Amino acid sequence: MDKIILLCEKICSGKSTYVKKMKIRYNAVILSCDELMLGLFEEQLGNNHRIILQKVQNYLYQLAEQIVSANTNVILDFGFWTQFERQQVKLYYANKRIKTELHYVRVLQEIWLYNIEKRNKNLKMGKKVITLMKI
């Protein structure tokens, strides 16, 4: 059986760039909360954001199970910022006998600050941070 790779690091750390390289290396499918949320909801969700995000994550967790059972690796591009989140998702998949790997994306402080500044400028200019492929 193949595995689920969990990416862990801060916002604007280069996870999305790293994950594109990992996709080729591991012949994997990328599942991203950001892409799905931004693709479905153009505007801020206010008080509903956390609830909808949890539903999206649960859906992608189940989808990852299906993909792995079809003998394909999966990369979850979620962030997994807290130790609790990482432990929970690893336990979830361990109970289903699905192998996971945790990859930490490290970035130098000055590059991270530059990435945040660049992202904020793009947001002010009305540009989307994540672009989705048109099919």
VMD Tcl script that builds the backbone (N, CA, C; Angstrom):
set m [mol new atoms 405]
animate dup $m
set s [atomselect $m all]
$s set {name element resname resid chain x y z} {
  {N N MET 1 A 0.847 -1.188 0.000}
  {CA C MET 1 A 0.000 0.000 0.000}
  {C C MET 1 A 0.884 1.241 0.000}
  {N N ASP 2 A 0.421 2.263 -0.663}
  {CA C ASP 2 A 1.169 3.507 -0.727}
  {C C ASP 2 A 0.947 4.319 0.539}
  {N N LYS 3 A 1.393 5.567 0.545}
  {CA C LYS 3 A 1.394 6.350 1.781}
  {C C LYS 3 A 0.781 7.725 1.582}
  {N N ILE 4 A 0.519 8.349 2.724}
  {CA C ILE 4 A 0.035 9.724 2.758}
  {C C ILE 4 A 1.136 10.571 3.376}
  {N N ILE 5 A 1.526 11.603 2.646}
  {CA C ILE 5 A 2.580 12.506 3.097}
  {C C ILE 5 A 1.921 13.769 3.636}
  {N N LEU 6 A 2.278 14.130 4.858}
  {CA C LEU 6 A 1.724 15.306 5.524}
  {C C LEU 6 A 2.766 16.412 5.494}
  {N N LEU 7 A 2.402 17.578 4.982}
  {CA C LEU 7 A 3.326 18.711 4.950}
  {C C LEU 7 A 3.058 19.631 6.122}
  {N N CYS 8 A 4.115 19.999 6.802}
  {CA C CYS 8 A 4.001 20.817 8.004}
  {C C CYS 8 A 4.897 22.045 7.893}
  {N N GLU 9 A 4.303 23.216 8.008}
  {CA C GLU 9 A 5.046 24.466 8.126}
  {C C GLU 9 A 4.080 25.629 8.079}
  {N N LYS 10 A 4.635 26.802 8.299}
  {CA C LYS 10 A 3.853 28.037 8.378}
  {C C LYS 10 A 3.337 28.471 7.007}
  {N N ILE 11 A 2.388 29.374 7.046}
  {CA C ILE 11 A 1.884 29.999 5.838}
  {C C ILE 11 A 3.035 30.747 5.157}
  {N N CYS 12 A 3.045 30.750 3.839}
  {CA C CYS 12 A 4.055 31.452 3.028}
  {C C CYS 12 A 5.462 30.891 3.205}
  {N N SER 13 A 5.564 29.623 3.548}
  {CA C SER 13 A 6.886 29.028 3.760}
  {C C SER 13 A 7.405 28.312 2.520}
  {N N GLY 14 A 6.595 28.227 1.498}
  {CA C GLY 14 A 7.012 27.537 0.283}
  {C C GLY 14 A 6.469 26.122 0.166}
  {N N LYS 15 A 5.442 25.795 0.969}
  {CA C LYS 15 A 4.851 24.457 0.927}
  {C C LYS 15 A 4.356 24.105 -0.475}
  {N N SER 16 A 3.671 25.031 -1.097}
  {CA C SER 16 A 3.077 24.739 -2.403}
  {C C SER 16 A 4.151 24.487 -3.457}
  {N N THR 17 A 5.248 25.220 -3.392}
  {CA C THR 17 A 6.368 24.993 -4.307}
  {C C THR 17 A 7.002 23.636 -4.030}
  {N N TYR 18 A 7.218 23.345 -2.769}
  {CA C TYR 18 A 7.809 22.068 -2.359}
  {C C TYR 18 A 6.927 20.899 -2.786}
  {N N VAL 19 A 5.632 21.049 -2.620}
  {CA C VAL 19 A 4.705 19.956 -2.915}
  {C C VAL 19 A 4.702 19.613 -4.407}
  {N N LYS 20 A 4.920 20.586 -5.258}
  {CA C LYS 20 A 4.972 20.311 -6.700}
  {C C LYS 20 A 6.154 19.400 -7.035}
  {N N LYS 21 A 7.273 19.608 -6.367}
  {CA C LYS 21 A 8.440 18.738 -6.564}
  {C C LYS 21 A 8.171 17.347 -5.998}
  {N N MET 22 A 7.507 17.311 -4.841}
  {CA C MET 22 A 7.194 16.039 -4.196}
  {C C MET 22 A 6.219 15.215 -5.046}
  {N N LYS 23 A 5.318 15.884 -5.727}
  {CA C LYS 23 A 4.339 15.192 -6.568}
  {C C LYS 23 A 5.047 14.333 -7.607}
  {N N ILE 24 A 6.062 14.892 -8.227}
  {CA C ILE 24 A 6.813 14.160 -9.249}
  {C C ILE 24 A 7.640 13.050 -8.604}
  {N N ARG 25 A 8.337 13.384 -7.544}
  {CA C ARG 25 A 9.219 12.419 -6.874}
  {C C ARG 25 A 8.457 11.180 -6.385}
  {N N TYR 26 A 7.274 11.391 -5.818}
  {CA C TYR 26 A 6.509 10.289 -5.230}
  {C C TYR 26 A 5.358 9.803 -6.108}
  {N N ASN 27 A 5.241 10.370 -7.313}
  {CA C ASN 27 A 4.127 10.018 -8.192}
  {C C ASN 27 A 2.821 10.087 -7.398}
  {N N ALA 28 A 2.548 11.271 -6.868}
  {CA C ALA 28 A 1.468 11.444 -5.892}
  {C C ALA 28 A 0.385 12.400 -6.382}
  {N N VAL 29 A -0.756 12.283 -5.751}
  {CA C VAL 29 A -1.870 13.212 -5.929}
  {C C VAL 29 A -1.799 14.220 -4.785}
  {N N ILE 30 A -1.942 15.504 -5.103}
  {CA C ILE 30 A -1.925 16.565 -4.089}
  {C C ILE 30 A -3.361 16.913 -3.715}
  {N N LEU 31 A -3.634 16.927 -2.417}
  {CA C LEU 31 A -4.931 17.391 -1.915}
  {C C LEU 31 A -4.668 18.610 -1.046}
  {N N SER 32 A -5.294 19.727 -1.407}
  {CA C SER 32 A -5.047 20.993 -0.728}
  {C C SER 32 A -6.353 21.631 -0.274}
  {N N CYS 33 A -6.433 21.915 1.020}
  {CA C CYS 33 A -7.599 22.639 1.551}
  {C C CYS 33 A -7.705 24.019 0.920}
  {N N ASP 34 A -6.571 24.698 0.794}
  {CA C ASP 34 A -6.576 26.055 0.241}
  {C C ASP 34 A -7.174 26.078 -1.160}
  {N N GLU 35 A -6.736 25.166 -2.017}
  {CA C GLU 35 A -7.253 25.158 -3.383}
  {C C GLU 35 A -8.751 24.906 -3.409}
  {N N LEU 36 A -9.198 23.963 -2.617}
  {CA C LEU 36 A -10.626 23.644 -2.599}
  {C C LEU 36 A -11.442 24.795 -2.015}
  {N N MET 37 A -10.996 25.336 -0.899}
  {CA C MET 37 A -11.727 26.437 -0.251}
  {C C MET 37 A -11.784 27.665 -1.163}
  {N N LEU 38 A -10.642 28.037 -1.753}
  {CA C LEU 38 A -10.622 29.218 -2.618}
  {C C LEU 38 A -11.370 28.975 -3.924}
  {N N GLY 39 A -11.397 27.726 -4.371}
  {CA C GLY 39 A -12.135 27.395 -5.584}
  {C C GLY 39 A -13.642 27.438 -5.390}
  {N N LEU 40 A -14.087 27.116 -4.192}
  {CA C LEU 40 A -15.523 27.085 -3.914}
  {C C LEU 40 A -16.065 28.395 -3.355}
  {N N PHE 41 A -15.251 29.076 -2.559}
  {CA C PHE 41 A -15.730 30.250 -1.834}
  {C C PHE 41 A -14.841 31.447 -2.133}
  {N N GLU 42 A -15.338 32.346 -2.953}
  {CA C GLU 42 A -14.571 33.530 -3.340}
  {C C GLU 42 A -14.343 34.478 -2.170}
  {N N GLU 43 A -15.315 34.598 -1.310}
  {CA C GLU 43 A -15.241 35.597 -0.244}
  {C C GLU 43 A -15.006 34.945 1.110}
  {N N GLN 44 A -14.730 35.791 2.075}
  {CA C GLN 44 A -14.539 35.310 3.444}
  {C C GLN 44 A -15.828 34.659 3.939}
  {N N LEU 45 A -15.669 33.623 4.727}
  {CA C LEU 45 A -16.830 32.892 5.238}
  {C C LEU 45 A -17.238 33.326 6.633}
  {N N GLY 46 A -16.490 34.269 7.200}
  {CA C GLY 46 A -16.823 34.774 8.527}
  {C C GLY 46 A -16.827 33.683 9.572}
  {N N ASN 47 A -17.875 33.661 10.383}
  {CA C ASN 47 A -17.983 32.696 11.481}
  {C C ASN 47 A -18.072 31.249 11.004}
  {N N ASN 48 A -18.450 31.049 9.753}
  {CA C ASN 48 A -18.586 29.691 9.224}
  {C C ASN 48 A -17.276 29.102 8.710}
  {N N HIS 49 A -16.231 29.911 8.642}
  {CA C HIS 49 A -14.971 29.452 8.055}
  {C C HIS 49 A -14.455 28.178 8.713}
  {N N ARG 50 A -14.362 28.162 10.016}
  {CA C ARG 50 A -13.800 27.012 10.745}
  {C C ARG 50 A -14.645 25.751 10.512}
  {N N ILE 51 A -15.964 25.897 10.515}
  {CA C ILE 51 A -16.860 24.751 10.322}
  {C C ILE 51 A -16.698 24.171 8.920}
  {N N ILE 52 A -16.684 25.046 7.923}
  {CA C ILE 52 A -16.550 24.588 6.539}
  {C C ILE 52 A -15.160 24.007 6.300}
  {N N LEU 53 A -14.134 24.626 6.856}
  {CA C LEU 53 A -12.778 24.099 6.729}
  {C C LEU 53 A -12.695 22.683 7.294}
  {N N GLN 54 A -13.312 22.444 8.430}
  {CA C GLN 54 A -13.299 21.101 9.033}
  {C C GLN 54 A -13.991 20.091 8.127}
  {N N LYS 55 A -15.094 20.492 7.508}
  {CA C LYS 55 A -15.794 19.598 6.583}
  {C C LYS 55 A -14.934 19.289 5.360}
  {N N VAL 56 A -14.261 20.308 4.843}
  {CA C VAL 56 A -13.365 20.119 3.699}
  {C C VAL 56 A -12.228 19.173 4.069}
  {N N GLN 57 A -11.627 19.377 5.241}
  {CA C GLN 57 A -10.541 18.500 5.680}
  {C C GLN 57 A -11.027 17.060 5.816}
  {N N ASN 58 A -12.167 16.862 6.429}
  {CA C ASN 58 A -12.711 15.506 6.588}
  {C C ASN 58 A -12.945 14.839 5.236}
  {N N TYR 59 A -13.477 15.607 4.305}
  {CA C TYR 59 A -13.698 15.084 2.956}
  {C C TYR 59 A -12.369 14.674 2.319}
  {N N LEU 60 A -11.363 15.541 2.427}
  {CA C LEU 60 A -10.069 15.239 1.815}
  {C C LEU 60 A -9.365 14.077 2.513}
  {N N TYR 61 A -9.546 13.928 3.823}
  {CA C TYR 61 A -8.993 12.764 4.527}
  {C C TYR 61 A -9.573 11.476 3.948}
  {N N GLN 62 A -10.882 11.459 3.744}
  {CA C GLN 62 A -11.537 10.267 3.196}
  {C C GLN 62 A -11.134 10.030 1.744}
  {N N LEU 63 A -11.014 11.106 0.984}
  {CA C LEU 63 A -10.579 10.983 -0.405}
  {C C LEU 63 A -9.153 10.434 -0.469}
  {N N ALA 64 A -8.294 10.881 0.429}
  {CA C ALA 64 A -6.917 10.378 0.492}
  {C C ALA 64 A -6.907 8.870 0.738}
  {N N GLU 65 A -7.785 8.393 1.602}
  {CA C GLU 65 A -7.897 6.946 1.861}
  {C C GLU 65 A -8.209 6.189 0.576}
  {N N GLN 66 A -9.157 6.693 -0.185}
  {CA C GLN 66 A -9.552 6.038 -1.430}
  {C C GLN 66 A -8.399 6.012 -2.430}
  {N N ILE 67 A -7.690 7.122 -2.519}
  {CA C ILE 67 A -6.578 7.218 -3.471}
  {C C ILE 67 A -5.460 6.255 -3.085}
  {N N VAL 68 A -5.122 6.210 -1.802}
  {CA C VAL 68 A -4.073 5.297 -1.331}
  {C C VAL 68 A -4.484 3.843 -1.562}
  {N N SER 69 A -5.753 3.540 -1.359}
  {CA C SER 69 A -6.208 2.159 -1.577}
  {C C SER 69 A -6.143 1.779 -3.058}
  {N N ALA 70 A -6.048 2.770 -3.936}
  {CA C ALA 70 A -5.875 2.529 -5.371}
  {C C ALA 70 A -4.390 2.535 -5.750}
  {N N ASN 71 A -3.526 2.380 -4.738}
  {CA C ASN 71 A -2.075 2.272 -4.929}
  {C C ASN 71 A -1.423 3.536 -5.492}
  {N N THR 72 A -1.832 4.665 -4.977}
  {CA C THR 72 A -1.226 5.938 -5.353}
  {C C THR 72 A -0.927 6.726 -4.091}
  {N N ASN 73 A 0.247 7.346 -4.060}
  {CA C ASN 73 A 0.618 8.200 -2.930}
  {C C ASN 73 A -0.220 9.472 -2.925}
  {N N VAL 74 A -0.397 10.032 -1.740}
  {CA C VAL 74 A -1.151 11.275 -1.572}
  {C C VAL 74 A -0.311 12.247 -0.751}
  {N N ILE 75 A -0.345 13.510 -1.147}
  {CA C ILE 75 A 0.287 14.571 -0.369}
  {C C ILE 75 A -0.822 15.481 0.141}
  {N N LEU 76 A -0.927 15.601 1.464}
  {CA C LEU 76 A -1.901 16.515 2.066}
  {C C LEU 76 A -1.199 17.846 2.320}
  {N N ASP 77 A -1.553 18.836 1.534}
  {CA C ASP 77 A -0.971 20.180 1.628}
  {C C ASP 77 A -1.890 21.021 2.516}
  {N N PHE 78 A -1.832 20.755 3.835}
  {CA C PHE 78 A -2.733 21.402 4.787}
  {C C PHE 78 A -2.012 22.352 5.731}
  {N N GLY 79 A -0.763 22.120 6.020}
  {CA C GLY 79 A -0.040 22.925 7.001}
  {C C GLY 79 A 0.259 22.176 8.278}
  {N N PHE 80 A -0.758 21.540 8.847}
  {CA C PHE 80 A -0.595 20.784 10.093}
  {C C PHE 80 A 0.261 21.558 11.093}
  {N N TRP 81 A -0.205 22.741 11.455}
  {CA C TRP 81 A 0.573 23.682 12.262}
  {C C TRP 81 A 0.768 23.247 13.700}
  {N N THR 82 A -0.183 22.524 14.255}
  {CA C THR 82 A -0.053 22.168 15.673}
  {C C THR 82 A 0.311 20.693 15.830}
  {N N GLN 83 A 0.995 20.416 16.918}
  {CA C GLN 83 A 1.362 19.037 17.219}
  {C C GLN 83 A 0.106 18.180 17.373}
  {N N PHE 84 A -0.931 18.746 17.968}
  {CA C PHE 84 A -2.188 18.018 18.148}
  {C C PHE 84 A -2.764 17.586 16.799}
  {N N GLU 85 A -2.787 18.516 15.827}
  {CA C GLU 85 A -3.293 18.191 14.488}
  {C C GLU 85 A -2.506 17.040 13.873}
  {N N ARG 86 A -1.179 17.131 13.982}
  {CA C ARG 86 A -0.323 16.095 13.407}
  {C C ARG 86 A -0.576 14.742 14.066}
  {N N GLN 87 A -0.688 14.742 15.384}
  {CA C GLN 87 A -0.942 13.492 16.101}
  {C C GLN 87 A -2.292 12.899 15.712}
  {N N GLN 88 A -3.306 13.757 15.612}
  {CA C GLN 88 A -4.655 13.283 15.287}
  {C C GLN 88 A -4.708 12.633 13.908}
  {N N VAL 89 A -4.118 13.292 12.920}
  {CA C VAL 89 A -4.200 12.745 11.560}
  {C C VAL 89 A -3.347 11.482 11.433}
  {N N LYS 90 A -2.205 11.444 12.096}
  {CA C LYS 90 A -1.385 10.228 12.063}
  {C C LYS 90 A -2.120 9.061 12.727}
  {N N LEU 91 A -2.791 9.319 13.838}
  {CA C LEU 91 A -3.568 8.290 14.528}
  {C C LEU 91 A -4.744 7.824 13.666}
  {N N TYR 92 A -5.414 8.772 13.029}
  {CA C TYR 92 A -6.546 8.463 12.155}
  {C C TYR 92 A -6.132 7.442 11.092}
  {N N TYR 93 A -5.008 7.722 10.420}
  {CA C TYR 93 A -4.562 6.822 9.362}
  {C C TYR 93 A -3.930 5.546 9.913}
  {N N ALA 94 A -3.255 5.628 11.041}
  {CA C ALA 94 A -2.672 4.426 11.658}
  {C C ALA 94 A -3.772 3.421 12.000}
  {N N ASN 95 A -4.902 3.917 12.481}
  {CA C ASN 95 A -6.035 3.040 12.800}
  {C C ASN 95 A -6.595 2.345 11.564}
  {N N LYS 96 A -6.320 2.917 10.402}
  {CA C LYS 96 A -6.771 2.328 9.139}
  {C C LYS 96 A -5.629 1.584 8.437}
  {N N ARG 97 A -4.508 1.468 9.141}
  {CA C ARG 97 A -3.316 0.788 8.629}
  {C C ARG 97 A -2.775 1.440 7.357}
  {N N ILE 98 A -2.824 2.760 7.337}
  {CA C ILE 98 A -2.282 3.530 6.222}
  {C C ILE 98 A -1.023 4.238 6.711}
  {N N LYS 99 A 0.055 4.052 5.976}
  {CA C LYS 99 A 1.345 4.641 6.340}
  {C C LYS 99 A 1.335 6.150 6.069}
  {N N THR 100 A 1.912 6.911 6.999}
  {CA C THR 100 A 2.057 8.359 6.808}
  {C C THR 100 A 3.516 8.750 6.988}
  {N N GLU 101 A 3.887 9.829 6.329}
  {CA C GLU 101 A 5.193 10.463 6.516}
  {C C GLU 101 A 4.948 11.935 6.773}
  {N N LEU 102 A 5.703 12.489 7.684}
  {CA C LEU 102 A 5.592 13.911 7.998}
  {C C LEU 102 A 6.806 14.618 7.416}
  {N N HIS 103 A 6.568 15.602 6.560}
  {CA C HIS 103 A 7.646 16.386 5.959}
  {C C HIS 103 A 7.538 17.817 6.478}
  {N N TYR 104 A 8.616 18.298 7.065}
  {CA C TYR 104 A 8.679 19.677 7.539}
  {C C TYR 104 A 9.332 20.530 6.463}
  {N N VAL 105 A 8.684 21.622 6.100}
  {CA C VAL 105 A 9.237 22.552 5.122}
  {C C VAL 105 A 9.897 23.679 5.903}
  {N N ARG 106 A 11.192 23.779 5.764}
  {CA C ARG 106 A 11.948 24.815 6.475}
  {C C ARG 106 A 12.271 25.956 5.519}
  {N N VAL 107 A 12.210 27.157 6.038}
  {CA C VAL 107 A 12.517 28.332 5.230}
  {C C VAL 107 A 13.268 29.329 6.108}
  {N N LEU 108 A 14.239 29.998 5.508}
  {CA C LEU 108 A 14.969 31.033 6.241}
  {C C LEU 108 A 14.025 32.171 6.607}
  {N N GLN 109 A 14.252 32.775 7.752}
  {CA C GLN 109 A 13.388 33.848 8.262}
  {C C GLN 109 A 13.230 34.984 7.246}
  {N N GLU 110 A 14.335 35.414 6.620}
  {CA C GLU 110 A 14.244 36.540 5.680}
  {C C GLU 110 A 13.452 36.167 4.426}
  {N N ILE 111 A 13.554 34.930 3.988}
  {CA C ILE 111 A 12.764 34.487 2.836}
  {C C ILE 111 A 11.290 34.397 3.218}
  {N N TRP 112 A 11.028 33.903 4.417}
  {CA C TRP 112 A 9.650 33.802 4.891}
  {C C TRP 112 A 9.004 35.186 4.960}
  {N N LEU 113 A 9.716 36.169 5.512}
  {CA C LEU 113 A 9.180 37.534 5.602}
  {C C LEU 113 A 8.955 38.124 4.212}
  {N N TYR 114 A 9.869 37.862 3.288}
  {CA C TYR 114 A 9.708 38.324 1.909}
  {C C TYR 114 A 8.453 37.703 1.284}
  {N N ASN 115 A 8.261 36.399 1.491}
  {CA C ASN 115 A 7.086 35.707 0.946}
  {C C ASN 115 A 5.785 36.289 1.498}
  {N N ILE 116 A 5.778 36.607 2.783}
  {CA C ILE 116 A 4.584 37.204 3.398}
  {C C ILE 116 A 4.311 38.579 2.794}
  {N N GLU 117 A 5.363 39.379 2.651}
  {CA C GLU 117 A 5.207 40.718 2.067}
  {C C GLU 117 A 4.678 40.623 0.636}
  {N N LYS 118 A 5.237 39.708 -0.138}
  {CA C LYS 118 A 4.804 39.513 -1.526}
  {C C LYS 118 A 3.336 39.078 -1.577}
  {N N ARG 119 A 2.957 38.153 -0.715}
  {CA C ARG 119 A 1.572 37.678 -0.664}
  {C C ARG 119 A 0.620 38.814 -0.305}
  {N N ASN 120 A 0.991 39.611 0.698}
  {CA C ASN 120 A 0.139 40.719 1.117}
  {C C ASN 120 A -0.024 41.754 0.009}
  {N N LYS 121 A 1.038 42.013 -0.743}
  {CA C LYS 121 A 0.939 42.944 -1.877}
  {C C LYS 121 A -0.022 42.398 -2.924}
  {N N ASN 122 A 0.084 41.109 -3.210}
  {CA C ASN 122 A -0.812 40.491 -4.187}
  {C C ASN 122 A -2.267 40.564 -3.736}
  {N N LEU 123 A -2.500 40.361 -2.445}
  {CA C LEU 123 A -3.863 40.452 -1.918}
  {C C LEU 123 A -4.412 41.868 -2.049}
  {N N LYS 124 A -3.563 42.861 -1.764}
  {CA C LYS 124 A -4.001 44.257 -1.882}
  {C C LYS 124 A -4.339 44.612 -3.322}
  {N N MET 125 A -3.630 43.977 -4.268}
  {CA C MET 125 A -3.867 44.245 -5.684}
  {C C MET 125 A -5.027 43.411 -6.226}
  {N N GLY 126 A -5.625 42.599 -5.358}
  {CA C GLY 126 A -6.777 41.805 -5.763}
  {C C GLY 126 A -6.433 40.521 -6.484}
  {N N LYS 127 A -5.168 40.136 -6.458}
  {CA C LYS 127 A -4.763 38.898 -7.116}
  {C C LYS 127 A -5.041 37.719 -6.203}
  {N N LYS 128 A -5.423 36.619 -6.816}
  {CA C LYS 128 A -5.594 35.387 -6.048}
  {C C LYS 128 A -4.220 34.821 -5.742}
  {N N VAL 129 A -4.074 34.316 -4.552}
  {CA C VAL 129 A -2.804 33.728 -4.145}
  {C C VAL 129 A -2.618 32.367 -4.791}
  {N N ILE 130 A -3.667 31.604 -4.858}
  {CA C ILE 130 A -3.598 30.263 -5.428}
  {C C ILE 130 A -4.403 30.265 -6.712}
  {N N THR 131 A -3.796 29.797 -7.784}
  {CA C THR 131 A -4.512 29.704 -9.045}
  {C C THR 131 A -4.878 28.253 -9.287}
  {N N LEU 132 A -6.044 28.043 -9.820}
  {CA C LEU 132 A -6.525 26.695 -10.103}
  {C C LEU 132 A -6.429 26.434 -11.598}
  {N N MET 133 A -6.081 25.202 -11.948}
  {CA C MET 133 A -6.018 24.832 -13.355}
  {C C MET 133 A -7.425 24.818 -13.938}
  {N N LYS 134 A -7.555 25.323 -15.128}
  {CA C LYS 134 A -8.832 25.250 -15.843}
  {C C LYS 134 A -8.861 23.942 -16.621}
  {N N ILE 135 A -9.948 23.214 -16.482}
  {CA C ILE 135 A -10.061 21.926 -17.188}
  {C C ILE 135 A -11.028 22.089 -18.335}
}
mol reanalyze $m
mol bondsrecalc $m
mol representation Tube
mol addrep $m
